[in-house]
Amino acid sequence: MELIKLFKQLKKTPQRKDYHPEGDVLTHTLLVLGQALENNEPDEILFTALFHDFGKIDTLKYKEDGTPTAFGHEIASLKYAKKFVPSNLQHDVLMMIEEHMRYARLDEMRVSKQEALLKKMGKLNKYMEKFVVYDDMPLLFSQTTEDERELLIIKAINYIADFHHGTVYYQSDVGKK
């Protein structure tokens, strides 16, 4: 039930239109998750997609001109991921959530900072490279139709319903008895 309440809050949390033509954080989350599901991504990417922006609920502020901001949301998102992400995935998912904003701006960093972040992320770089593409809404909107985006949202909603009811099949459980 708590997860449903959080989704309602995400729906009420606006974002900058220049970065987020989709509008609210819930729609954004569903689109990011839908793309990851569409591409059969591993659990680490799925859970990062699902929880990466939950902290915007807590960090939403408005500039003088009315533009919404959510500075520090990546750190605030960690508490939600800690609560809901399976323990065997938490280390990787938490690191990906914490660094997703920096990773998205990797090409703007000095070489020494790039190298440090890439070293820190280690084996997760392969996941982060995909995730930052899924998280890029202007790119998605330039490459898809409204109908295609609606199908991504439906796919994400079905996954979340299964997760909420405890019937999600985790790829990391393959081969376990």
C-alpha positions, 0 to 999 in steps of 0.5 A, spaced: 500 500 500 505 504 501 508 503 494 501 506 491 501 512 495 508 513 493 506 513 486 500 518 487 506 523 490 510 521 484 504 523 479 503 530 483 511 531 482 512 536 476 519 536 472 522 541 468 519 541 461 525 542 457 528 536 460 522 532 461 516 533 456 512 527 459 511 532 465 510 528 472 515 524 475 511 518 475 510 518 467 517 519 467 519 513 471 514 509 467 517 510 461 524 509 463 522 502 466 518 501 460 524 501 455 528 497 460 523 492 460 522 492 452 529 491 452 529 485 457 534 488 461 537 485 468 534 486 474 539 492 476 537 496 471 529 495 472 530 497 479 534 503 478 529 505 473 523 504 478 526 508 484 531 513 481 527 519 481 523 517 488 527 522 491 524 528 487 518 527 492 522 530 498 527 535 494 522 538 489 522 546 490 521 552 485 525 557 482 523 564 482 520 563 475 516 557 477 521 552 474 521 546 478 527 543 481 529 537 485 537 538 486 539 532 491 534 527 489 539 522 487 541 521 494 534 522 497 532 516 492 536 511 496 531 511 502 526 508 497 530 503 494 533 501 500 526 499 503 523 496 496 529 493 492 531 486 494 537 485 498 541 481 493 541 487 488 541 493 493 549 494 493 549 495 485 542 499 484 543 504 490 550 505 487 547 506 480 541 511 483 546 515 487 551 516 481 545 517 475 546 524 474 553 525 474 553 519 469 549 522 465 553 528 464 560 524 464 562 527 457 562 534 460 567 532 466 574 533 466 578 527 464 580 526 471 573 526 474 571 521 468 576 516 470 574 516 477 567 515 476 568 510 471 573 506 476 568 507 482 562 504 477 566 498 475 562 493 472 556 497 473 558 501 467 555 497 462 548 498 465 549 505 466 551 506 459 544 503 457 540 507 463 542 514 461 539 513 454 533 510 457 533 516 462 533 521 456 526 523 455 527 528 449 531 523 446 525 518 447 520 523 445 524 524 438 524 517 436 517 514 438 510 516 437 505 517 443 502 510 442 509 507 442 510 511 449 503 508 451 505 501 450 511 502 454 507 505 460 502 499 460 508 494 460 511 498 466 504 498 470 504 491 469 511 490 472 509 494 478 503 490 479 506 484 479 512 487 484 507 490 488 503 483 489 510 479 490 509 476 483 515 479 479 520 474 476 527 476 478 532 474 473 537 474 478 533 468 481 534 464 474 537 457 476 536 457 484 532 452 487 
